[in-house]
Amino acid sequence: MLDSDLFLVLGILVSAFAVPAVISAFADSRPPRAAALAVMIGGGLILFAMATKPGGYTPGQIPETFARIIARFLAR
């Protein structure tokens, strides 16, 4: 079974970690290839999560989703 909550959280984290890489690449005057790839992968995970969850997600559900995923991994 697909876990759309996990895909959403992973997509947000991958995209968030790519932002400093983009800024660093532009500051060093080099093309942000790896950062752009990470943004595309993160965006793809977010879109996949939105498409697989019936009704999608609202912005208010994102913190609850993070908490649920973290609680699931801490409970193991």
C-alpha positions in Angstrom: 0.0 0.0 0.0 1.3 3.5 -0.9 1.8 5.9 2.0 1.0 9.3 0.6 1.8 11.0 3.9 5.4 9.7 3.8 5.8 10.7 0.2 4.6 14.2 1.1 7.0 14.6 4.0 9.9 13.3 2.0 9.1 15.6 -0.9 8.9 18.6 1.4 12.2 17.7 3.1 14.1 17.0 -0.2 12.8 20.3 -1.6 13.7 22.2 1.5 17.3 20.8 1.6 17.7 21.8 -2.1 17.1 25.5 -1.4 20.5 26.2 0.2 22.2 24.2 -2.5 20.6 26.4 -5.2 21.6 29.6 -3.3 25.2 28.2 -2.9 25.4 27.3 -6.6 24.3 30.8 -7.7 26.7 32.4 -5.2 29.6 30.5 -6.6 28.6 31.3 -10.2 28.0 27.6 -11.2 25.0 25.9 -12.6 22.7 24.3 -9.9 22.4 20.9 -11.6 22.2 18.7 -8.5 20.0 21.2 -6.7 17.6 21.4 -9.6 17.4 17.7 -9.7 16.6 17.6 -6.0 13.9 20.2 -6.5 12.4 18.2 -9.3 12.5 14.9 -7.2 11.0 16.7 -4.2 8.3 18.3 -6.3 7.5 14.9 -8.0 7.1 13.3 -4.6 4.8 16.1 -3.4 2.7 15.8 -6.6 2.6 12.0 -6.3 1.4 12.3 -2.6 -1.3 14.8 -3.6 -2.5 12.6 -6.5 -2.6 9.4 -4.4 -4.5 10.8 -1.4 -8.2 11.0 -1.9 -9.1 14.7 -1.6 -5.5 15.8 -1.5 -3.9 17.9 1.3 -4.7 21.3 2.6 -2.0 23.6 4.0 -3.4 23.1 7.4 -2.9 19.3 7.2 0.8 19.5 6.6 2.0 20.0 10.2 -0.3 17.2 11.4 1.1 15.0 8.6 4.7 15.7 9.7 3.8 14.9 13.3 2.1 11.7 12.4 5.1 10.5 10.3 7.6 11.4 13.0 5.5 9.8 15.7 5.3 6.6 13.6 9.1 6.4 13.3 9.7 7.2 17.0 7.2 4.6 18.1 9.2 1.8 16.4 
